[in-house]
Amino acid sequence: MESHYIVDGDVMPETEFVTIGKIVKPFGVRGQVRVLSLTDVPGRLENLDEVRIETASGESLVTKVSDVHSDGRSYLFRFQAFSSPEEVAAFRGAWLKVPLNTVPPAPEGHHYQFELIGLTVKEESGKVLGVLEEVIETPAQHLFVIRGQDGELLLPAFKKWIQKVDIPGQEMIVFPKEEWSGDYAV
């Protein structure tokens, strides 16, 4: 049986969720958790009312957010579902997710990582390089991990290497890989 989540009266299948944070560890003695933000949307975590918490093993629960604030390095959350560190321990490393329809549109010319993952990456000639499977965040820039028949490629996430991103068409058109900075091709 497929589970559903209700947001503003709309019933959404569980597959339409976006990950916005990760529970790092319990905090204190009253069931608070330290959460690592995985979103760049300002105020996203501070303004949450309800979230879905999902473990790597697939266990999940939907809970109200009682309190949230930043301590500078991460966020401290208090959820209605937890009242002790022992209850939180089972969800250490779990993902915080929200329904896709609650995510604001990205600014013009920008895309969320979840929109890019899974795109087929092609050179302008039509040659398929592979599928964008991961985004690695480094201090200098983001790197797109593209895996295909020829192995793994790392593309610096700079507009100068990307011709077109077609989300509805599920493809990204890039300039020939010979033109990319040679330091990143694996």
Backbone as JSON Lines, residues from 0, in Angstrom:
{"i":0,"aa":"M","n":[0.84,-1.19,0.0],"ca":[0.0,0.0,0.0],"c":[0.88,1.24,0.0]}
{"i":1,"aa":"E","n":[0.6,2.18,-0.88],"ca":[1.39,3.4,-0.99],"c":[0.98,4.37,0.11]}
{"i":2,"aa":"S","n":[1.97,4.96,0.79],"ca":[1.63,5.93,1.83],"c":[1.54,7.32,1.2]}
{"i":3,"aa":"H","n":[0.82,8.2,1.87],"ca":[0.58,9.55,1.36],"c":[0.85,10.58,2.44]}
{"i":4,"aa":"Y","n":[1.01,11.8,2.02],"ca":[1.28,12.93,2.89],"c":[0.29,14.01,2.47]}
{"i":5,"aa":"I","n":[-0.36,14.66,3.41],"ca":[-1.35,15.67,3.08],"c":[-0.78,17.06,3.37]}
{"i":6,"aa":"V","n":[-0.79,17.92,2.36],"ca":[-0.32,19.29,2.49],"c":[-1.39,20.2,1.91]}
{"i":7,"aa":"D","n":[-1.92,21.09,2.74],"ca":[-2.95,22.03,2.3],"c":[-4.08,21.33,1.55]}
{"i":8,"aa":"G","n":[-4.5,20.17,2.03],"ca":[-5.61,19.46,1.44],"c":[-5.26,18.59,0.24]}
{"i":9,"aa":"D","n":[-4.04,18.72,-0.29],"ca":[-3.63,17.9,-1.44],"c":[-2.95,16.63,-0.94]}
{"i":10,"aa":"V","n":[-3.34,15.48,-1.47],"ca":[-2.71,14.22,-1.11],"c":[-1.59,13.96,-2.11]}
{"i":11,"aa":"M","n":[-0.37,13.73,-1.57],"ca":[0.8,13.52,-2.44],"c":[1.37,12.14,-2.22]}
{"i":12,"aa":"P","n":[1.75,11.43,-3.29],"ca":[2.44,10.16,-3.11],"c":[3.77,10.39,-2.43]}
{"i":13,"aa":"E","n":[4.27,9.39,-1.71],"ca":[5.51,9.54,-0.95],"c":[6.73,9.78,-1.81]}
{"i":14,"aa":"T","n":[6.67,9.49,-3.09],"ca":[7.84,9.66,-3.95],"c":[8.09,11.12,-4.31]}
{"i":15,"aa":"E","n":[7.21,12.03,-3.95],"ca":[7.36,13.43,-4.32],"c":[7.88,14.25,-3.15]}
{"i":16,"aa":"F","n":[9.03,13.85,-2.61],"ca":[9.64,14.54,-1.48],"c":[11.03,15.01,-1.83]}
{"i":17,"aa":"V","n":[11.48,16.05,-1.14],"ca":[12.81,16.61,-1.31],"c":[13.51,16.6,0.04]}
{"i":18,"aa":"T","n":[14.75,16.16,0.05],"ca":[15.54,16.12,1.28],"c":[16.13,17.5,1.55]}
{"i":19,"aa":"I","n":[15.93,18.01,2.77],"ca":[16.42,19.36,3.1],"c":[17.36,19.36,4.3]}
{"i":20,"aa":"G","n":[17.52,18.21,4.98],"ca":[18.39,18.17,6.14],"c":[18.68,16.75,6.56]}
{"i":21,"aa":"K","n":[19.63,16.61,7.5],"ca":[20.01,15.3,8.01],"c":[20.21,15.39,9.51]}
{"i":22,"aa":"I","n":[19.61,14.44,10.24],"ca":[19.79,14.4,11.69],"c":[21.2,13.89,11.97]}
{"i":23,"aa":"V","n":[21.97,14.7,12.69],"ca":[23.35,14.36,13.0],"c":[23.43,13.55,14.28]}
{"i":24,"aa":"K","n":[22.76,14.05,15.34],"ca":[22.81,13.35,16.62],"c":[21.81,13.97,17.59]}
{"i":25,"aa":"P","n":[21.52,13.24,18.67],"ca":[20.67,13.81,19.71],"c":[21.38,14.99,20.38]}
{"i":26,"aa":"F","n":[20.6,15.88,20.96],"ca":[21.15,17.02,21.68],"c":[20.34,17.22,22.96]}
{"i":27,"aa":"G","n":[21.0,17.25,24.08],"ca":[20.32,17.48,25.34],"c":[19.56,16.26,25.83]}
{"i":28,"aa":"V","n":[18.71,16.48,26.82],"ca":[18.01,15.36,27.46],"c":[16.51,15.36,27.17]}
{"i":29,"aa":"R","n":[16.02,16.32,26.36],"ca":[14.59,16.4,26.11],"c":[14.19,16.02,24.69]}
{"i":30,"aa":"G","n":[15.04,15.31,23.99],"ca":[14.68,14.83,22.66],"c":[14.98,15.77,21.52]}
{"i":31,"aa":"Q","n":[15.81,16.78,21.77],"ca":[16.21,17.65,20.67],"c":[17.21,16.93,19.78]}
{"i":32,"aa":"V","n":[17.35,17.41,18.54],"ca":[18.31,16.83,17.6],"c":[19.11,17.94,16.93]}
{"i":33,"aa":"R","n":[20.34,17.61,16.61],"ca":[21.18,18.51,15.81],"c":[20.98,18.09,14.36]}
{"i":34,"aa":"V","n":[20.69,19.08,13.5],"ca":[20.4,18.82,12.09],"c":[21.36,19.61,11.2]}
{"i":35,"aa":"L","n":[21.91,18.93,10.22],"ca":[22.75,19.55,9.2],"c":[21.84,20.0,8.06]}
{"i":36,"aa":"S","n":[21.91,21.26,7.71],"ca":[21.08,21.79,6.62],"c":[21.61,21.33,5.27]}
{"i":37,"aa":"L","n":[20.72,20.91,4.4],"ca":[21.08,20.54,3.03],"c":[20.34,21.43,2.03]}
{"i":38,"aa":"T","n":[19.96,22.61,2.47],"ca":[19.23,23.54,1.62],"c":[19.91,24.89,1.6]}
{"i":39,"aa":"D","n":[19.81,25.58,0.48],"ca":[20.33,26.94,0.35],"c":[19.21,27.97,0.43]}
{"i":40,"aa":"V","n":[17.97,27.51,0.58],"ca":[16.83,28.41,0.61],"c":[16.79,29.12,1.97]}
{"i":41,"aa":"P","n":[16.95,30.44,2.0],"ca":[16.95,31.17,3.27],"c":[15.64,30.96,4.04]}
{"i":42,"aa":"G","n":[15.75,30.7,5.33],"ca":[14.59,30.52,6.19],"c":[13.88,29.19,6.05]}
{"i":43,"aa":"R","n":[14.38,28.32,5.19],"ca":[13.71,27.05,4.91],"c":[13.53,26.21,6.17]}
{"i":44,"aa":"L","n":[14.58,26.03,6.93],"ca":[14.49,25.19,8.12],"c":[13.77,25.91,9.27]}
{"i":45,"aa":"E","n":[13.99,27.21,9.4],"ca":[13.39,27.96,10.48],"c":[11.88,28.04,10.39]}
{"i":46,"aa":"N","n":[11.34,27.89,9.2],"ca":[9.9,28.07,8.98],"c":[9.14,26.76,8.78]}
{"i":47,"aa":"L","n":[9.74,25.64,9.14],"ca":[9.05,24.37,8.97],"c":[7.97,24.16,10.01]}
{"i":48,"aa":"D","n":[6.87,23.59,9.59],"ca":[5.78,23.24,10.49],"c":[5.73,21.73,10.71]}
{"i":49,"aa":"E","n":[5.98,21.0,9.63],"ca":[5.89,19.54,9.67],"c":[6.91,18.95,8.7]}
{"i":50,"aa":"V","n":[7.51,17.83,9.07],"ca":[8.49,17.17,8.2],"c":[8.27,15.66,8.23]}
{"i":51,"aa":"R","n":[8.83,15.05,7.23],"ca":[8.9,13.59,7.2],"c":[10.36,13.25,7.54]}
{"i":52,"aa":"I","n":[10.56,12.33,8.47],"ca":[11.89,11.89,8.85],"c":[12.03,10.45,8.36]}
{"i":53,"aa":"E","n":[13.08,10.19,7.56],"ca":[13.23,8.88,6.93],"c":[14.64,8.34,7.15]}
{"i":54,"aa":"T","n":[14.72,7.09,7.63],"ca":[16.01,6.45,7.85],"c":[16.48,5.77,6.57]}
{"i":55,"aa":"A","n":[17.75,5.39,6.53],"ca":[18.3,4.69,5.36],"c":[17.6,3.35,5.15]}
{"i":56,"aa":"S","n":[17.09,2.75,6.23],"ca":[16.42,1.45,6.1],"c":[14.98,1.59,5.63]}
{"i":57,"aa":"G","n":[14.5,2.84,5.45],"ca":[13.16,3.06,4.94],"c":[12.12,3.36,6.01]}
{"i":58,"aa":"E","n":[12.49,3.28,7.28],"ca":[11.55,3.63,8.35],"c":[11.3,5.13,8.28]}
{"i":59,"aa":"S","n":[10.05,5.53,8.43],"ca":[9.77,6.96,8.37],"c":[8.62,7.33,9.3]}
{"i":60,"aa":"L","n":[8.59,8.62,9.62],"ca":[7.49,9.15,10.4],"c":[7.3,10.6,10.01]}
{"i":61,"aa":"V","n":[6.07,11.07,10.16],"ca":[5.75,12.46,9.92],"c":[5.5,13.09,11.28]}
{"i":62,"aa":"T","n":[6.14,14.22,11.53],"ca":[6.02,14.86,12.84],"c":[5.98,16.38,12.71]}
{"i":63,"aa":"K","n":[5.37,17.0,13.67],"ca":[5.34,18.46,13.76],"c":[6.66,18.96,14.32]}
{"i":64,"aa":"V","n":[7.06,20.13,13.9],"ca":[8.25,20.79,14.42],"c":[7.79,21.7,15.57]}
{"i":65,"aa":"S","n":[8.3,21.44,16.76],"ca":[7.94,22.25,17.93],"c":[8.8,23.5,18.05]}
{"i":66,"aa":"D","n":[10.09,23.36,17.7],"ca":[11.02,24.47,17.85],"c":[12.23,24.21,16.97]}
{"i":67,"aa":"V","n":[12.8,25.28,16.43],"ca":[14.02,25.17,15.64],"c":[14.79,26.48,15.75]}
{"i":68,"aa":"H","n":[16.1,26.37,15.91],"ca":[16.95,27.55,15.85],"c":[18.37,27.14,15.46]}
{"i":69,"aa":"S","n":[19.07,28.11,14.9],"ca":[20.44,27.87,14.46],"c":[21.39,28.17,15.61]}
{"i":70,"aa":"D","n":[22.42,27.34,15.73],"ca":[23.46,27.63,16.72],"c":[24.75,28.08,16.01]}
{"i":71,"aa":"G","n":[24.62,28.44,14.73],"ca":[25.77,28.93,13.97],"c":[26.4,27.87,13.09]}
{"i":72,"aa":"R","n":[26.49,26.63,13.59],"ca":[27.1,25.55,12.81],"c":[26.06,24.63,12.2]}
{"i":73,"aa":"S","n":[24.96,24.49,12.9],"ca":[23.89,23.6,12.45],"c":[22.6,24.11,13.07]}
{"i":74,"aa":"Y","n":[21.57,23.29,13.05],"ca":[20.28,23.67,13.61],"c":[19.9,22.7,14.72]}
{"i":75,"aa":"L","n":[19.24,23.23,15.73],"ca":[18.7,22.4,16.79],"c":[17.19,22.35,16.63]}
{"i":76,"aa":"F","n":[16.67,21.13,16.51],"ca":[15.24,20.91,16.31],"c":[14.65,20.22,17.52]}
{"i":77,"aa":"R","n":[13.4,20.51,17.76],"ca":[12.59,19.75,18.71],"c":[11.35,19.34,17.94]}
{"i":78,"aa":"F","n":[11.13,18.02,17.86],"ca":[9.98,17.46,17.17],"c":[8.99,16.91,18.19]}
{"i":79,"aa":"Q","n":[7.71,16.97,17.86],"ca":[6.7,16.41,18.76],"c":[6.88,14.91,18.95]}
{"i":80,"aa":"A","n":[7.49,14.24,17.98],"ca":[7.63,12.78,18.03],"c":[8.67,12.3,19.04]}
{"i":81,"aa":"F","n":[9.57,13.18,19.48],"ca":[10.64,12.76,20.37],"c":[10.59,13.5,21.7]}
{"i":82,"aa":"S","n":[10.8,12.77,22.79],"ca":[10.86,13.42,24.1],"c":[12.11,13.01,24.89]}
{"i":83,"aa":"S","n":[12.94,12.14,24.29],"ca":[14.16,11.71,24.98],"c":[15.26,11.42,23.97]}
{"i":84,"aa":"P","n":[16.52,11.43,24.42],"ca":[17.64,11.1,23.51],"c":[17.53,9.67,22.99]}
{"i":85,"aa":"E","n":[16.96,8.78,23.77],"ca":[16.82,7.38,23.35],"c":[15.88,7.26,22.15]}
{"i":86,"aa":"E","n":[14.81,8.04,22.14],"ca":[13.88,8.02,21.0],"c":[14.55,8.58,19.75]}
{"i":87,"aa":"V","n":[15.38,9.58,19.91],"ca":[16.08,10.2,18.79],"c":[17.14,9.26,18.21]}
{"i":88,"aa":"A","n":[17.78,8.47,19.07],"ca":[18.91,7.62,18.65],"c":[18.57,6.74,17.46]}
{"i":89,"aa":"A","n":[17.36,6.24,17.38],"ca":[16.96,5.38,16.27],"c":[16.92,6.13,14.94]}
{"i":90,"aa":"F","n":[16.88,7.46,15.0],"ca":[16.79,8.27,13.78],"c":[18.08,9.06,13.5]}
{"i":91,"aa":"R","n":[19.15,8.68,14.17],"ca":[20.45,9.31,13.89],"c":[20.83,9.01,12.44]}
{"i":92,"aa":"G","n":[21.18,10.03,11.69],"ca":[21.52,9.88,10.27],"c":[20.32,9.9,9.35]}
{"i":93,"aa":"A","n":[19.12,10.07,9.89],"ca":[17.9,10.09,9.06],"c":[17.8,11.41,8.31]}
{"i":94,"aa":"W","n":[17.02,11.38,7.23],"ca":[16.85,12.55,6.38],"c":[15.57,13.28,6.75]}
{"i":95,"aa":"L","n":[15.62,14.61,6.72],"ca":[14.42,15.44,6.87],"c":[13.93,15.75,5.46]}
{"i":96,"aa":"K","n":[12.65,15.46,5.22],"ca":[12.09,15.66,3.88],"c":[10.81,16.48,3.95]}
{"i":97,"aa":"V","n":[10.58,17.21,2.86],"ca":[9.35,18.0,2.72],"c":[8.75,17.7,1.35]}
{"i":98,"aa":"P","n":[7.44,17.89,1.21],"ca":[6.8,17.66,-0.08],"c":[7.37,18.59,-1.16]}
{"i":99,"aa":"L","n":[7.51,18.06,-2.35],"ca":[8.06,18.81,-3.47],"c":[7.28,20.09,-3.73]}
{"i":100,"aa":"N","n":[5.95,20.04,-3.58],"ca":[5.16,21.23,-3.91],"c":[5.34,22.36,-2.9]}
{"i":101,"aa":"T","n":[6.09,22.15,-1.81],"ca":[6.36,23.23,-0.86],"c":[7.7,23.91,-1.13]}
{"i":102,"aa":"V","n":[8.45,23.41,-2.11],"ca":[9.75,23.97,-2.44],"c":[9.56,25.15,-3.39]}
{"i":103,"aa":"P","n":[10.06,26.34,-3.03],"ca":[9.9,27.49,-3.92],"c":[10.7,27.3,-5.19]}
{"i":104,"aa":"P","n":[10.26,27.91,-6.29],"ca":[11.03,27.78,-7.53],"c":[12.44,28.35,-7.37]}
{"i":105,"aa":"A","n":[13.39,27.74,-8.04],"ca":[14.77,28.25,-8.03],"c":[14.81,29.56,-8.81]}
{"i":106,"aa":"P","n":[15.74,30.46,-8.46],"ca":[15.86,31.7,-9.22],"c":[16.16,31.41,-10.69]}
{"i":107,"aa":"E","n":[15.82,32.33,-11.55],"ca":[16.05,32.2,-12.98],"c":[17.5,31.84,-13.27]}
{"i":108,"aa":"G","n":[17.73,30.82,-14.08],"ca":[19.08,30.41,-14.44],"c":[19.75,29.49,-13.43]}
{"i":109,"aa":"H","n":[19.06,29.15,-12.35],"ca":[19.6,28.26,-11.32],"c":[18.71,27.03,-11.2]}
{"i":110,"aa":"H","n":[19.28,25.96,-10.65],"ca":[18.54,24.72,-10.47],"c":[18.92,24.1,-9.14]}
{"i":111,"aa":"Y","n":[17.95,23.43,-8.53],"ca":[18.23,22.68,-7.31],"c":[18.99,21.4,-7.69]}
{"i":112,"aa":"Q","n":[19.8,20.91,-6.76],"ca":[20.53,19.66,-7.02],"c":[19.59,18.52,-7.33]}
{"i":113,"aa":"F","n":[18.47,18.42,-6.62],"ca":[17.55,17.3,-6.87],"c":[16.98,17.34,-8.27]}
{"i":114,"aa":"E","n":[16.93,18.51,-8.9],"ca":[16.46,18.61,-10.28],"c":[17.52,18.11,-11.26]}
{"i":115,"aa":"L","n":[18.79,18.26,-10.9],"ca":[19.89,17.91,-11.81],"c":[20.25,16.42,-11.75]}
{"i":116,"aa":"I","n":[20.13,15.82,-10.56],"ca":[20.47,14.41,-10.4],"c":[19.56,13.59,-11.32]}
{"i":117,"aa":"G","n":[20.19,12.74,-12.12],"ca":[19.43,11.89,-13.04],"c":[19.37,12.4,-14.47]}
{"i":118,"aa":"L","n":[19.85,13.63,-14.72],"ca":[19.84,14.15,-16.08],"c":[20.85,13.4,-16.94]}
{"i":119,"aa":"T","n":[20.49,13.16,-18.18],"ca":[21.43,12.61,-19.15],"c":[22.3,13.76,-19.63]}
{"i":120,"aa":"V","n":[23.62,13.57,-19.56],"ca":[24.56,14.63,-19.95],"c":[25.11,14.29,-21.34]}
{"i":121,"aa":"K","n":[24.96,15.26,-22.24],"ca":[25.41,15.09,-23.62],"c":[26.29,16.25,-24.02]}
{"i":122,"aa":"E","n":[27.22,15.95,-24.93],"ca":[27.99,17.03,-25.54],"c":[27.09,17.68,-26.58]}
{"i":123,"aa":"E","n":[27.46,18.87,-27.03],"ca":[26.65,19.58,-28.02],"c":[26.52,18.8,-29.33]}
{"i":124,"aa":"S","n":[27.45,17.87,-29.58],"ca":[27.4,17.04,-30.79],"c":[26.34,15.94,-30.68]}
{"i":125,"aa":"G","n":[25.83,15.72,-29.47],"ca":[24.85,14.66,-29.25],"c":[25.44,13.43,-28.58]}
{"i":126,"aa":"K","n":[26.76,13.38,-28.44],"ca":[27.42,12.25,-27.78],"c":[27.02,12.21,-26.31]}
{"i":127,"aa":"V","n":[26.51,11.06,-25.87],"ca":[26.09,10.9,-24.48],"c":[27.31,10.6,-23.62]}
{"i":128,"aa":"L","n":[27.51,11.4,-22.57],"ca":[28.62,11.2,-21.64],"c":[28.22,10.33,-20.47]}
{"i":129,"aa":"G","n":[26.94,10.36,-20.13],"ca":[26.46,9.57,-19.0],"c":[25.32,10.26,-18.29]}
{"i":130,"aa":"V","n":[25.14,9.87,-17.03],"ca":[24.06,10.41,-16.2],"c":[24.68,11.18,-15.04]}
{"i":131,"aa":"L","n":[24.16,12.35,-14.76],"ca":[24.62,13.13,-13.62],"c":[24.07,12.43,-12.37]}
{"i":132,"aa":"E","n":[24.94,11.8,-11.61],"ca":[24.51,10.97,-10.49],"c":[24.74,11.59,-9.12]}
{"i":133,"aa":"E","n":[25.59,12.62,-9.05],"ca":[25.93,13.17,-7.75],"c":[26.49,14.57,-7.94]}
{"i":134,"aa":"V","n":[26.35,15.39,-6.91],"ca":[26.98,16.71,-6.89],"c":[27.88,16.74,-5.67]}
{"i":135,"aa":"I","n":[29.17,16.97,-5.91],"ca":[30.14,17.06,-4.82],"c":[30.39,18.53,-4.54]}
{"i":136,"aa":"E","n":[30.25,18.93,-3.28],"ca":[30.5,20.31,-2.89],"c":[31.9,20.42,-2.32]}
{"i":137,"aa":"T","n":[32.75,21.2,-2.99],"ca":[34.1,21.45,-2.52],"c":[34.21,22.92,-2.13]}
{"i":138,"aa":"P","n":[35.24,23.3,-1.4],"ca":[35.37,24.72,-1.05],"c":[35.48,25.64,-2.27]}
{"i":139,"aa":"A","n":[36.04,25.14,-3.35],"ca":[36.23,25.97,-4.54],"c":[34.97,26.06,-5.41]}
{"i":140,"aa":"Q","n":[34.27,24.94,-5.6],"ca":[33.08,24.9,-6.45],"c":[32.38,23.56,-6.29]}
{"i":141,"aa":"H","n":[31.23,23.45,-6.92],"ca":[30.54,22.18,-6.98],"c":[31.07,21.41,-8.19]}
{"i":142,"aa":"L","n":[31.09,20.08,-8.07],"ca":[31.48,19.23,-9.18],"c":[30.33,18.28,-9.49]}
{"i":143,"aa":"F","n":[29.98,18.18,-10.77],"ca":[28.97,17.23,-11.2],"c":[29.66,15.9,-11.49]}
{"i":144,"aa":"V","n":[29.17,14.83,-10.87],"ca":[29.71,13.49,-11.11],"c":[28.84,12.86,-12.19]}
{"i":145,"aa":"I","n":[29.47,12.58,-13.33],"ca":[28.78,12.01,-14.48],"c":[29.33,10.61,-14.69]}
{"i":146,"aa":"R","n":[28.45,9.61,-14.66],"ca":[28.87,8.22,-14.86],"c":[28.23,7.69,-16.13]}
{"i":147,"aa":"G","n":[29.1,7.09,-16.96],"ca":[28.62,6.54,-18.23],"c":[29.48,5.39,-18.68]}
{"i":148,"aa":"Q","n":[29.36,5.02,-19.94],"ca":[30.1,3.88,-20.5],"c":[31.6,4.08,-20.42]}
{"i":149,"aa":"D","n":[32.05,5.31,-20.5],"ca":[33.49,5.6,-20.47],"c":[34.0,5.83,-19.05]}
{"i":150,"aa":"G","n":[33.2,5.52,-18.04],"ca":[33.63,5.69,-16.65],"c":[33.03,6.93,-16.02]}
{"i":151,"aa":"E","n":[33.77,7.49,-15.08],"ca":[33.3,8.63,-14.3],"c":[34.0,9.91,-14.74]}
{"i":152,"aa":"L","n":[33.23,10.96,-14.9],"ca":[33.77,12.27,-15.24],"c":[33.35,13.26,-14.17]}
{"i":153,"aa":"L","n":[34.21,14.21,-13.86],"ca":[33.87,15.29,-12.94],"c":[33.84,16.59,-13.73]}
{"i":154,"aa":"L","n":[32.68,17.22,-13.76],"ca":[32.51,18.46,-14.49],"c":[32.36,19.61,-13.49]}
{"i":155,"aa":"P","n":[33.26,20.6,-13.51],"ca":[33.08,21.76,-12.65],"c":[31.74,22.43,-12.98]}
{"i":156,"aa":"A","n":[30.97,22.75,-11.97],"ca":[29.62,23.3,-12.16],"c":[29.69,24.79,-12.48]}
{"i":157,"aa":"F","n":[30.32,25.1,-13.59],"ca":[30.43,26.48,-14.06],"c":[29.6,26.64,-15.32]}
{"i":158,"aa":"K","n":[28.92,27.77,-15.44],"ca":[28.09,28.02,-16.62],"c":[28.9,27.96,-17.91]}
{"i":159,"aa":"K","n":[30.2,28.27,-17.84],"ca":[31.0,28.3,-19.07],"c":[31.15,26.91,-19.71]}
{"i":160,"aa":"W","n":[30.88,25.83,-18.95],"ca":[30.99,24.49,-19.51],"c":[29.63,23.91,-19.89]}
{"i":161,"aa":"I","n":[28.57,24.59,-19.5],"ca":[27.21,24.06,-19.72],"c":[26.47,24.94,-20.71]}
{"i":162,"aa":"Q","n":[25.98,24.32,-21.77],"ca":[25.23,25.06,-22.78],"c":[23.77,25.2,-22.4]}
{"i":163,"aa":"K","n":[23.17,24.09,-21.92],"ca":[21.73,24.1,-21.7],"c":[21.36,23.07,-20.65]}
{"i":164,"aa":"V","n":[20.41,23.43,-19.79],"ca":[19.83,22.49,-18.84],"c":[18.35,22.42,-19.17]}
{"i":165,"aa":"D","n":[17.91,21.22,-19.54],"ca":[16.51,21.0,-19.92],"c":[15.89,20.03,-18.92]}
{"i":166,"aa":"I","n":[15.3,20.58,-17.86],"ca":[14.71,19.73,-16.81],"c":[13.56,18.89,-17.36]}
{"i":167,"aa":"P","n":[12.58,19.47,-18.08],"ca":[11.5,18.64,-18.62],"c":[12.0,17.55,-19.56]}
{"i":168,"aa":"G","n":[13.04,17.86,-20.36],"ca":[13.61,16.89,-21.3],"c":[14.6,15.95,-20.66]}
{"i":169,"aa":"Q","n":[14.91,16.17,-19.37],"ca":[15.82,15.34,-18.59],"c":[17.22,15.24,-19.2]}
{"i":170,"aa":"E","n":[17.74,16.39,-19.69],"ca":[19.1,16.36,-20.22],"c":[19.83,17.67,-19.96]}
{"i":171,"aa":"M","n":[21.16,17.55,-19.95],"ca":[22.05,18.69,-19.83],"c":[23.0,18.62,-21.02]}
{"i":172,"aa":"I","n":[23.11,19.72,-21.73],"ca":[24.01,19.8,-22.88],"c":[25.25,20.57,-22.44]}
{"i":173,"aa":"V","n":[26.43,19.97,-22.63],"ca":[27.68,20.58,-22.21],"c":[28.62,20.74,-23.41]}
{"i":174,"aa":"F","n":[29.59,21.61,-23.25],"ca":[30.6,21.75,-24.27],"c":[31.46,20.49,-24.28]}
{"i":175,"aa":"P","n":[32.19,20.2,-25.37],"ca":[33.0,18.98,-25.44],"c":[33.94,18.86,-24.24]}
{"i":176,"aa":"K","n":[34.05,17.63,-23.72],"ca":[34.84,17.43,-22.5],"c":[36.31,17.8,-22.69]}
{"i":177,"aa":"E","n":[36.81,17.81,-23.92],"ca":[38.19,18.21,-24.17],"c":[38.41,19.68,-23.8]}
{"i":178,"aa":"E","n":[37.34,20.48,-23.75],"ca":[37.44,21.89,-23.42],"c":[37.39,22.15,-21.91]}
{"i":179,"aa":"W","n":[36.96,21.15,-21.13],"ca":[36.89,21.33,-19.68],"c":[38.3,21.41,-19.12]}
{"i":180,"aa":"S","n":[38.4,21.96,-17.96],"ca":[39.7,22.0,-17.27],"c":[40.17,20.58,-17.04]}
{"i":181,"aa":"G","n":[41.33,20.2,-17.55],"ca":[41.85,18.85,-17.45],"c":[42.06,18.35,-16.04]}
{"i":182,"aa":"D","n":[42.09,19.25,-15.08],"ca":[42.32,18.86,-13.69],"c":[41.17,18.04,-13.1]}
{"i":183,"aa":"Y","n":[40.0,18.09,-13.71],"ca":[38.83,17.47,-13.1],"c":[38.38,16.19,-13.76]}
{"i":184,"aa":"A","n":[38.8,15.92,-14.96],"ca":[38.38,14.69,-15.64],"c":[39.08,13.5,-14.98]}
{"i":185,"aa":"V","n":[38.3,12.5,-14.62],"ca":[38.86,11.31,-13.97],"c":[38.88,10.17,-14.96]}
